[in-house]
């Protein structure tokens, strides 16, 4: 039975690694996974899902204007899609999450979304918020803070390593710009509200 899954975490928890392993597992069994990633993510190569451990795969792109249902439905006309694996799900719009739910409900294709739950100010991303609300299955992928506790928050840093407290919600970056921390160390870094 097809379901909508949301695998979420803070940064550097292995979301892309898990997605790429899932794609490998499907292919190994002769099935056809279709991968998507955000066009805005240009940390490595646009149109590529890449893991920090060195594995990668090409992916279809989505942006703010992509109708996810129509895109998948059109692909499904000529391809027997076994599942959709979508990286950077936090960048989805609410409507796109609803479109992915239609993929599950109407096309009977499982959709596995991987993304960050909250931004550097501790606020939900729109895609993550909608997935938390309507996904059939929620799964946290855990990583740790420098103190060893579970990291649930993300701190943005500037080029000099200083904490950034304000700015655009979306600023693509990796280890050079973001650190995952437990709630206590997050508030120690950014200050309590």
Buried (B, 14 or more C-beta within 10 A) or exposed (E): EBEBBBBBBBBBBBBBBBBBEBBEEBEEEEEEBBBBBBBBBEEEEEBBBBBEEEBEBEBBBBEEEBEBBEBBBEBBEEEEBBBBBBBBBBBBBBBBBBBBBBBBEEBEBBBBBBBBBBBBBBEBBBBBBBBBEBBBEEEBBEBBBEEEEBBBBBBBBEEEEEBBEEEEEEEEEEEEBBBBBBBEBBBEBBEEE
